[in-house]
Amino acid sequence: MNNIGDNSAPQAREKLKSIIASIVHSEREKQASATDISELYVSAKEDGFNVAALRLAVKRSMETPTKREDRKAIEDFADQYLSATGMLD
């Protein structure tokens, strides 16, 4: 079995190195963004906002109209099921 790169052209090796470097860079940016987002939620909590509600508001604000309609339909079905079982107040 050949190891990757044993018989590869130099261009292929360089392309692979470039891809790996780009992925590593993107992963680091993702980690930094996650840290920034966490800090924003901490700040919001310190300002007295309900973080769970804020997270839900952010999630819903990113929904497409179709996804929003689908979610609402599923929630309606869930309410119907709970109502039918007597579990919905």
C-alpha positions as CSV (number, residue, x, y, z in Angstrom):
1,M,0.0,0.0,0.0
2,N,1.4,3.4,-0.9
3,N,1.4,6.2,1.5
4,I,-0.3,9.4,0.4
5,G,2.2,11.5,-1.5
6,D,4.6,8.7,-2.3
7,N,3.8,8.8,-6.0
8,S,1.9,12.1,-6.1
9,A,3.0,14.9,-8.3
10,P,4.5,17.9,-6.4
11,Q,1.4,20.0,-7.3
12,A,-0.9,17.4,-5.7
13,R,1.2,17.5,-2.5
14,E,1.2,21.3,-2.4
15,K,-2.6,21.3,-3.1
16,L,-3.1,18.9,-0.2
17,K,-0.9,21.1,2.1
18,S,-2.9,24.1,1.1
19,I,-6.2,22.4,1.8
20,I,-5.0,21.3,5.2
21,A,-3.7,24.8,6.1
22,S,-7.0,26.3,5.0
23,I,-9.0,23.9,7.2
24,V,-6.8,24.5,10.2
25,H,-7.2,28.3,9.7
26,S,-11.0,27.9,9.4
27,E,-11.1,25.7,12.5
28,R,-9.2,28.4,14.5
29,E,-11.6,31.1,13.2
30,K,-14.5,28.9,14.2
31,Q,-13.1,28.5,17.7
32,A,-12.5,32.2,18.0
33,S,-16.1,33.0,16.8
34,A,-17.5,30.5,19.3
35,T,-15.6,32.2,22.1
36,D,-16.9,35.6,20.9
37,I,-20.5,34.3,20.8
38,S,-20.1,32.9,24.3
39,E,-18.8,36.2,25.6
40,L,-21.8,38.0,24.0
41,Y,-24.2,35.7,25.9
42,V,-22.4,36.2,29.1
43,S,-22.6,40.0,28.6
44,A,-26.3,39.7,27.8
45,K,-26.9,37.7,31.0
46,E,-25.0,40.3,33.0
47,D,-27.3,42.9,31.5
48,G,-30.3,41.0,32.8
49,F,-31.4,39.3,29.6
50,N,-32.8,35.7,29.6
51,V,-30.1,33.8,27.7
52,A,-32.3,30.8,26.9
53,A,-34.9,33.1,25.3
54,L,-32.1,35.0,23.5
55,R,-30.6,31.8,22.1
56,L,-34.1,30.8,20.9
57,A,-34.6,34.3,19.3
58,V,-31.3,34.1,17.5
59,K,-32.0,30.5,16.3
60,R,-35.5,31.6,15.0
61,S,-34.2,34.7,13.4
62,M,-31.9,32.6,11.2
63,E,-34.8,30.3,10.0
64,T,-36.0,30.6,6.5
65,P,-39.7,31.1,6.0
66,T,-40.1,27.5,4.9
67,K,-38.2,26.2,8.0
68,R,-40.3,28.5,10.2
69,E,-43.5,27.1,8.7
70,D,-42.2,23.5,9.1
71,R,-41.3,24.1,12.8
72,K,-44.6,25.7,13.6
73,A,-46.5,22.8,12.0
74,I,-44.5,20.3,14.0
75,E,-45.1,22.3,17.2
76,D,-48.9,22.2,16.4
77,F,-48.8,18.5,16.0
78,A,-46.9,18.1,19.2
79,D,-49.6,20.2,21.0
80,Q,-52.3,18.1,19.4
81,Y,-50.7,14.9,20.7
82,L,-50.3,16.4,24.2
83,S,-53.9,17.6,24.2
84,A,-55.2,14.2,23.0
85,T,-53.3,12.5,25.9
86,G,-54.5,15.1,28.5
87,M,-50.9,16.3,29.1
88,L,-51.4,19.8,27.8
89,D,-52.6,22.3,30.3
